[in-house]
Structure formats: C-alpha cells, structure tokens
Amino acid sequence: QSHEEDDRKVRRREKNRVAAQRSRKKQTQKADKLHEEYESLEQENTSLKREIGKLTDEMKHLSEVLKDHEKICPLLHCTMNFVTIPRPDPLASCLPR
C-alpha cells in the first residue's frame, strides 16, 4: 500500500508540475501580448503627437495668413458682414463702384 501511495504522490506531483508549467506559459503569453499591444499603442501615440504638431503648425500659419488677409480685405471693413439679415447682393454695397 505504501508503494501505491508513493506512486500516487509522484503522479500528482508530475500533474501539478505540468499544470504549473502550462500556467506559467499562459501567463508569459499573456504578458507578451500585452507588451506588444503597449508597444503598438506607444507607436500610435507618437505618430498622433507628430500629426498634432504638424496640424498646430498649419493652424498657426493659416491664422497668420487670415490676419494678413483681414487687414486688406474690403469686405471685412463693411459692417454688413456682421448683420444676419439677408441682403440681395452683399458685394455690391461693399465694393467701390
């Protein structure tokens, strides 16, 4: 009977060892997958930050262009642009004849 118990213990230990090995492998795969996802998100984040920088620069440039244009645009000097009542021909009243 002692020999049988020893065999059972050995089988149980082997089964536990294999189960623990499987569990470690599963956890390692899970960690690897999370790390890959993290790396991918970091790359996407870097790319988006670059794009935001470019768009910010473009916005600054366009704001400057708009400011320069506002200084010379005859339509902006006409108060009619700020009135919400529709007019027949807004250009006719603002532009010189």
CYANA upper distance limits for C-alpha pairs under 8 A (distance plus 0.5 A):
  1 GLN  CA      5 GLU  CA      6.82
  2 SER  CA      6 ASP  CA      6.65
  3 HIS  CA      7 ASP  CA      6.74
  4 GLU  CA      8 ARG  CA      6.70
  5 GLU  CA      9 LYS  CA      6.63
  6 ASP  CA     10 VAL  CA      6.65
  7 ASP  CA     11 ARG  CA      6.62
  8 ARG  CA     12 ARG  CA      6.45
  9 LYS  CA     13 ARG  CA      6.51
 10 VAL  CA     14 GLU  CA      6.60
 11 ARG  CA     15 LYS  CA      6.53
 12 ARG  CA     16 ASN  CA      6.55
 13 ARG  CA     17 ARG  CA      6.46
 14 GLU  CA     18 VAL  CA      6.65
 15 LYS  CA     19 ALA  CA      6.61
 16 ASN  CA     20 ALA  CA      6.48
 17 ARG  CA     21 GLN  CA      6.61
 18 VAL  CA     22 ARG  CA      6.66
 19 ALA  CA     23 SER  CA      6.61
 20 ALA  CA     24 ARG  CA      6.61
 21 GLN  CA     25 LYS  CA      6.64
 22 ARG  CA     26 LYS  CA      6.58
 23 SER  CA     27 GLN  CA      6.65
 24 ARG  CA     28 THR  CA      6.55
 25 LYS  CA     29 GLN  CA      6.65
 26 LYS  CA     30 LYS  CA      6.65
 27 GLN  CA     31 ALA  CA      6.60
 28 THR  CA     32 ASP  CA      6.57
 29 GLN  CA     33 LYS  CA      6.61
 30 LYS  CA     34 LEU  CA      6.72
 31 ALA  CA     35 HIS  CA      6.56
 32 ASP  CA     36 GLU  CA      6.68
 33 LYS  CA     37 GLU  CA      6.72
 34 LEU  CA     38 TYR  CA      6.56
 35 HIS  CA     39 GLU  CA      6.66
 36 GLU  CA     40 SER  CA      6.64
 37 GLU  CA     41 LEU  CA      6.62
 38 TYR  CA     42 GLU  CA      6.60
 39 GLU  CA     43 GLN  CA      6.76
 40 SER  CA     44 GLU  CA      6.73
 41 LEU  CA     45 ASN  CA      6.45
 42 GLU  CA     46 THR  CA      6.65
 43 GLN  CA     47 SER  CA      6.67
 44 GLU  CA     48 LEU  CA      6.58
 45 ASN  CA     49 LYS  CA      6.60
 46 THR  CA     50 ARG  CA      6.75
 47 SER  CA     51 GLU  CA      6.75
 48 LEU  CA     52 ILE  CA      6.56
 49 LYS  CA     53 GLY  CA      6.67
 50 ARG  CA     54 LYS  CA      6.84
 51 GLU  CA     55 LEU  CA      6.63
 52 ILE  CA     56 THR  CA      6.45
 53 GLY  CA     57 ASP  CA      6.70
 54 LYS  CA     58 GLU  CA      6.66
 55 LEU  CA     59 MET  CA      6.52
 56 THR  CA     60 LYS  CA      6.72
 57 ASP  CA     61 HIS  CA      6.71
 58 GLU  CA     62 LEU  CA      6.56
 59 MET  CA     63 SER  CA      6.47
 60 LYS  CA     64 GLU  CA      6.76
 61 HIS  CA     65 VAL  CA      6.76
 62 LEU  CA     66 LEU  CA      6.52
 63 SER  CA     67 LYS  CA      6.62
 64 GLU  CA     68 ASP  CA      6.68
 65 VAL  CA     69 HIS  CA      6.58
 66 LEU  CA     70 GLU  CA      6.49
 67 LYS  CA     71 LYS  CA      7.03
 68 ASP  CA     72 ILE  CA      7.59
 69 HIS  CA     73 CYS  CA      6.37
 70 GLU  CA     76 LEU  CA      7.04
 73 CYS  CA     77 HIS  CA      7.71
 74 PRO  CA     78 CYS  CA      7.41
 74 PRO  CA     94 CYS  CA      7.63
 74 PRO  CA     95 LEU  CA      7.49
 75 LEU  CA     81 ASN  CA      7.69
 75 LEU  CA     91 LEU  CA      8.10
 75 LEU  CA     94 CYS  CA      6.67
 75 LEU  CA     95 LEU  CA      7.97
 76 LEU  CA     81 ASN  CA      7.35
 78 CYS  CA     94 CYS  CA      6.38
 79 THR  CA     83 VAL  CA      7.67
 80 MET  CA     90 PRO  CA      7.93
 89 ASP  CA     93 SER  CA      7.69
 90 PRO  CA     94 CYS  CA      7.20
 91 LEU  CA     95 LEU  CA      6.38
